[in-house]
Amino acid sequence: MKRICVVGVGYVGLVTAACFADLGNRVSALDVSEQRVENLKKGIMPIYEPGLDELVKRNVNSGRIKFTTSYKEALEDAEYAFIAVGTPSGESGEADLQYVEAAAKSIAKNMNGALIIINKSTVPIGTGDWVADIVKGAQPKQVDFSVVSCPEFLREGSAIADFMNPHRTVIGSLDKDAANKVAHLHLPLRAPIVITDLRTAEMIKYASNAFLATKISFMNELADLCELVGADVKEVAAGMGYDARIGRHFLDAGLGWGGSCFPKDVEALAFMAKEKGLNPRILNDVMEVNNERRITAVTHVKKMLGGNLKGKTVGLLGLAFKPNTDDMRYAPSIDITEALVQAGVNVRVYDPVAMEVARPLLPANVKMFHDAYELAADCDALMVITEWNEFKQLDLEKVKSLLKSPIIYDGRNIYDPKVMKEMGFTYRAVGR
């Protein structure tokens, strides 16, 4: 049993803390938000993630995890301190490291014994060295410590499974002993462990996310060509995916990527390249293609409605950037909703879990509904924004009877175009 402190109980921090506790470690999870910590003590989760509620409660009841706002309490006898705070995008696309800096200074002031400080947050190349300098300069008295980079590769909606069954664990440090100790901490996960230097580990995280985002943007650009030449992008993706050099994952065309990682990580990597005098042409195009997807969707709906959106009622099925999460960060639904409202559309929305999070992010006149059928009543058109399973199983005959006109724009390709046509829908998908 290891004694672990996790700083930050947001998405990454809370999953990390709960999973390490479930592996039998004693974990202190710290956050500067008193309200968030009090809610967690009451069993109220700050995010929606399948299985997280049960995992946290089980480990709270077993005494393996506790929540606190006190660095002194959290670091008492700790052997490892994970920094898992947010690194949002700054004005120019750079990663904002103010929360990492604050965590590093607080750890330095409160650590009472030798400590391995582990950057779990996604941070620019060189941050590990910077954190080491901060800790060294902020210590009231010299205490031995090492800094290690151990980037996370969690997907929202499957974060617990991703933590417990990772493709690999990446560990970066100039201190071999510290790297080996962090590797030992991850041994129960029985995954390949890559040990390298700090800066290479930090780059692996950015490079991985940027490459996955590139695959998505490539398929979205290809989808436009498929529509013009009469090919089906879903079958193209399937055919490509059998090639082991390419793989099937992240080849789904749609409304583009969003969430907390891809947008800010691609932007941050491009910013770092520009800072070094490079021209990140591919990264810039990846972002441009992705941003265009939202406007393209609205343009298609306008054509389906005869070229006029003003006064029409359009319902959005889904708001979160992907299913099985309530995360609205960089969600396509935000841009699409704003564009529709500006065009004079009466916008209706429904999402199984993201409604509360979405409310303050959408225009005030957007109407929210409690289920898909209530939403569809008297709509001029529906748009599929998030591929929730419940939307795949809708009674489409009922939906058709409720709509003012049987028009559906499927931004996630969840329906069969042939079936939709046979049912009498005016239907358009992406790249099909």
KEDOVEX-20433 format. One record per residue (C-alpha): residue in three letters; x, y, z. Coordinates in steps of 0.25 Angstrom, whole numbers, plus 5000, padded with zeros to 4 digits. Example, Ala and Ser with C-alpha at 12.3 -4.5 7.8 and 13.67 -1.06 7.14 Angstrom:
REM KEDOVEX-20433
ALA504949825031
SER505549965029
***
This chain:
REM KEDOVEX-20433
MET500050005000
LYS500650134996
ARG500250275001
ILE499850364990
CYS499350514989
VAL498550554977
VAL498450704975
GLY497250744967
VAL495950664967
GLY495450704953
TYR495250604942
VAL496650544942
GLY496950564957
LEU495750494962
VAL495850374953
THR497350364957
ALA497050374972
ALA495850274971
CYS496650174963
PHE497850174971
ALA497050154984
ASP496350044977
LEU497649974975
GLY497849974990
ASN498650104992
ARG498350215002
VAL497950334995
SER497750484999
ALA497050564988
LEU497250714990
ASP496450824983
VAL496450974986
SER494950984984
GLU494350964998
GLN492950934991
ARG493550824982
VAL494150754994
GLU492950765003
ASN492050714991
LEU493050594989
LYS492950565004
LYS491450555003
GLY491650464990
ILE491250574980
MET492150564968
PRO492650684961
ILE492550614947
TYR491750504940
GLU492650384937
PRO492050244936
GLY492450164949
LEU493150274956
ASP492050304966
GLU492150154971
LEU493650154970
VAL493850274979
LYS492750234989
ARG493350094991
ASN494750144994
VAL494250255003
ASN493450155011
SER494750065012
GLY495550185017
ARG496550175005
ILE496150315000
LYS495850445007
PHE495650585002
THR496250715007
THR496550855004
SER497850855013
TYR499150825006
LYS499750805020
GLU498750695023
ALA498850635008
LEU500350625008
GLU500550565022
ASP501450445020
ALA501150445005
GLU502150374996
TYR501550424983
ALA500850554979
PHE500150554966
ILE499850694960
ALA498550684952
VAL498050824951
GLY497450894939
THR498350954928
PRO497351034919
SER497751104907
GLY498251244908
GLU497951364899
SER498951324888
GLY498651174889
GLU499751144900
ALA499551054912
ASP499151134924
LEU500051084935
GLN499551174947
TYR498951054954
VAL500150964952
GLU501051074958
ALA500051094970
ALA500050944973
ALA501550934972
LYS501751044981
SER500750994991
ILE501350854991
ALA502750914993
LYS502250995005
ASN501550875012
MET502350745008
ASN502950685021
GLY503850575015
ALA504450525002
LEU503450534991
ILE503250494976
ILE502450604969
ILE501750544957
ASN501150634946
LYS499850574942
SER499350694935
THR499650724920
VAL500750824921
PRO501650894910
ILE503050834908
GLY503950874919
THR502950884930
GLY503550774938
ASP504850854939
TRP504050984942
VAL503250914953
ALA504550864959
ASP505151004960
ILE503851054966
VAL503850944977
LYS505350964980
GLY505151114981
ALA503851114990
GLN504351015000
PRO504451075014
LYS505550965017
GLN506250875007
VAL505450745006
ASP505850634995
PHE504850624983
SER504850574969
VAL503950624958
VAL503350514948
SER502450534936
CYS501350424935
PRO500350484925
GLU498950434925
PHE498250364913
LEU496750354918
ARG495550364909
GLU494350434915
GLY493250324916
SER494250214918
ALA495250274927
ILE495250164938
ALA495450054928
ASP496550134921
PHE497250154935
MET497150014939
ASN497449954925
PRO498350054918
HIS499050034905
ARG500350084912
THR500850164923
VAL501850274920
ILE502850314930
GLY503850424928
SER504950464938
LEU506450494939
ASP506450424953
LYS506450274950
ASP506150234964
ALA504850324964
ALA504450274950
ASN504550124955
LYS503750154967
VAL502650214959
ALA502750104949
HIS502550004961
LEU501350084965
HIS500750054952
LEU501149904951
PRO499749854955
LEU499149914942
ARG500049804935
ALA500249904923
PRO501549934915
ILE502350044922
VAL503150144914
ILE504250214922
THR504850334916
ASP505350474920
LEU504350584924
ARG504250664911
THR504050534903
ALA502950484912
GLU502250624911
MET502350624896
ILE501750484895
LYS500450534901
TYR500350654891
ALA500750574879
SER499750464882
ASN498550554884
ALA498950634872
PHE499150514863
LEU497750464867
ALA497150594864
THR497850594851
LYS497150464847
ILE495750514850
SER496050644843
PHE496550564831
MET495250474831
ASN494350604831
GLU495050664820
LEU494950534812
ALA493550524815
ASP493250644807
LEU493950584795
CYS493150454797
GLU491850534797
LEU492250594783
VAL492750474777
GLY491650374782
ALA492450294792
ASP492150254806
VAL493050304816
LYS492650194827
GLU493050084817
VAL494350154813
ALA494650164828
ALA494350014830
GLY495249984818
MET496350064823
GLY496250014837
TYR496649874833
ASP498049924830
ALA498849904842
ARG499650024839
ILE498450114840
GLY497450044849
ARG495950074851
HIS495950164863
PHE495750314861
LEU495250294846
ASP493850344848
ALA493450464840
GLY492450554847
LEU492350694854
GLY493850694858
TRP494550674871
GLY494350754884
GLY494550724899
SER495650764908
CYS496850704901
PHE496850714886
PRO496550864884
LYS497450914894
ASP498550814892
VAL498650834877
GLU498650984879
ALA499650984890
LEU500550894881
ALA500450994869
PHE500751104879
MET502051034883
ALA502451014869
LYS502251164866
GLU503051204878
LYS504151124872
GLY504051194859
LEU503351074852
ASN502151084843
PRO501150964848
ARG500450954835
ILE499750824838
LEU499350864852
ASN498750994847
ASP497950914836
VAL497450814846
MET496850924854
GLU496250994842
VAL495650874837
ASN495050834850
ASN494450974852
GLU493850974839
ARG492950854842
ARG492050924851
ILE491651034840
THR491550924829
ALA490550854837
VAL489650984839
THR489851014824
HIS489350874820
VAL488150884829
LYS487851024823
LYS487850954809
MET486950844814
LEU485950944819
GLY485851014805
GLY486951114808
ASN486251194819
LEU486451174834
LYS485751294839
GLY484551254848
LYS484851104847
THR484851014859
VAL486050924859
GLY486350814870
LEU487650774874
LEU487850624879
GLY489050634888
LEU489950744894
ALA491150684900
PHE492350674891
LYS492250514892
PRO491350414898
ASN491550364913
THR491950504918
ASP491350634922
ASP492650704917
MET492250834909
ARG493650884906
TYR493850924892
ALA492550844889
PRO492050854874
SER490650884880
ILE491051014885
ASP491551074871
ILE490351004864
THR489351064874
GLU489851204873
ALA489951204858
LEU488451154857
VAL487951254867
GLN488751364859
ALA487951314847
GLY486651334854
VAL486351194857
ASN485551144869
VAL486551044875
ARG486150934884
VAL487150834891
TYR487150704899
ASP488350624904
PRO488250514914
VAL489250564924
ALA489850694920
MET488650794921
GLU489050854934
VAL490450874930
ALA490050934916
ARG488951034921
PRO489951144924
LEU490751124911
LEU489551134901
PRO488751254897
ALA487651294907
ASN486451274897
VAL486851124894
LYS485751034900
MET486150904907
PHE485350774907
HIS485250654915
ASP485250544904
ALA485450534889
TYR484050514886
GLU483550634894
LEU484650714886
ALA484250664873
ALA482850714874
ASP482550814863
CYS484050834859
ASP484350864845
ALA485650784846
LEU486450704855
MET487950704856
VAL488750584862
ILE489850654870
THR490350544880
GLU490250394877
TRP489650354890
ASN489150204889
GLU487650244893
PHE487650324880
LYS488050204872
GLN486850134877
LEU485750234875
ASP484450194869
LEU484650274856
GLU483250254852
LYS482750324864
VAL483850434862
LYS483350454848
SER481850464852
LEU482350574862
LEU483150654853
LYS482550774845
SER483350724833
PRO484150594833
ILE485550654832
ILE486750594839
TYR488150644838
ASP489050524844
GLY490350594849
ARG490850454855
ASN490450354844
ILE489550274854
TYR488450234844
ASP488450154831
PRO488150254819
LYS487450144811
VAL486550114823
MET486250264825
LYS485950284811
GLU484950174810
MET484250224823
GLY484050354816
PHE485050444823
THR485750554816
TYR487150504822
ARG488550554820
ALA489750494827
VAL491250524827
GLY492050474815
ARG490950374811
***
